[in-house]
Structures are given as C-alpha cells and as structure tokens.
Amino acid sequence: MAAAGGSIVAGLALGLPTDVVPNPVFSRPVDITWWSYPVLVISAILGGLLLATYVREPTPGDDSATPDAELDERPSRLGTAGGLLSFFAIGCPVCNKVVVLAIGTSGALDWFAPTQPLLAVASLVLLTVALRQRRRNAQACSIPARSREAVVDAGNMNR
C-alpha cells in the first residue's frame, strides 16, 4: 500500500509541475519529449518503492513508529538526488529559472535540453541504487548483542 501510494504521489509531484501530466495550473512552451513519459513512470515507481522501504509495520507491543536512528542516510540522499534529477530531466528546459539565468533561453534550448536525457538516465540509476541499498540493508539487519548471545547459548544447549 505504501509503495502504491508513494508511486502515485511521486508521479503527481513530478508530472504536474512539469506539465507531463496535463493540468490547468502549469503549462510549458516547449513540447514534451517522448522519453519524458517512461522516465516519469519509472521514476514514480522507483520513488514509491523507495518510500515503502521507510515504512515499517508495527509489531504487537511496539510503541515506537520511528525507524532506528543508526540507519545509513546515503540511500536517502541518493533517492533525493534521483528525484530532483528526474524533475529537471522531464521539465521544460526554458521553464527552469536557474538554467535560464545562468545560460539564457537559447542556452537552455541548445545546451540544457540535449543533456536532459542524460539527467534522466542518471536519475533512474540513482533511484535504483538507493532502492537496492535500502533493500540490502533491510535484509541484513544486525542482531543486538543480547539476542546474539541468546542464540549462541541456545546453540550450545543443543549439543
């Protein structure tokens, strides 16, 4: 449920302001490229799956709803960077005020627009790496010292 909801929210957060998802609020003077649609869909799916790795199901008797403070923040940073790159990749090149201020409208069309497919690939790679790291860490949780000692003691009793 978290992955599905996260994918929908990510898709709307990326698609509405970039006008890849048609809406009356935002518009763009430059046509949407053909590859913006698959990048939006894949980014939304990866974003939703990544979000779902941060949600845990409550266990009986567990009052804490927050994840461990010792978790590595690197996947979070990679996921954020991947989401931002997806936004810049599928967005209108002349609607990006930072790009227009830095290199002008013609520079945005001549220089920034051709790099957008590279940004799209980089964003998908970052999102995939972040998801893979989160999944790998979730499957390799460390055992607290007390639990480890209990397992060793139980193993010695069976001999």
PELIN-V430054 format. One record per pair of residues at least 24 apart in sequence whose ideal C-beta (glycine too) atoms are under 8 Angstrom apart, sorted by the first residue. I is the first residue (numbers start at 1). J is the second residue. If there is no record, write none. Layout:
i->(I/I)
j->(J/J)
//
This chain:
i->(2/2/2/2/3/3/3/3/4/5/6/6/6/6/6/6/7/7/7/7/7/8/8/9/9/10/10/10/10/10/10/11/11/11/11/14/14/14/14/14/14/14/14/15/15/15/17/17/18/18/18/18/19/20/28/28/28/29/29/29/30/30/30/30/30/30/32/33/33/33/35/35/36/36/36/39/39/39/39/39/39/40/40/42/43/43/43/43/43/43/43/46/46/46/46/46/47/47/47/47/47/49/50/50/50/50/50/50/53/53/53/53/54/71/72/72/74/75/75/75/75/75/75/76/78/78/78/78/78/79/79/79/79/81/81/82/82/82/82/82/82/82/83/83/84/85/85/85/85/85/86/86/86/86/86/88/88/89/89/89/89/89/90/90)
j->(48/51/52/55/48/49/51/52/48/48/47/48/49/50/51/52/44/45/47/48/49/44/48/48/51/43/44/47/48/51/83/40/41/43/44/40/43/44/47/83/86/87/90/40/44/90/87/91/87/90/91/92/92/90/91/92/95/92/94/95/92/93/94/95/109/113/90/90/116/117/117/120/89/90/120/86/89/90/120/123/124/86/90/124/82/83/86/90/123/124/127/82/124/127/128/131/79/82/83/86/127/131/75/79/127/130/131/134/131/134/135/138/134/137/133/137/133/129/130/131/133/134/137/130/126/127/129/130/133/126/127/130/131/123/126/122/123/124/125/126/127/130/123/127/123/119/120/122/123/126/119/120/123/124/127/116/119/116/117/119/120/123/116/120)
//
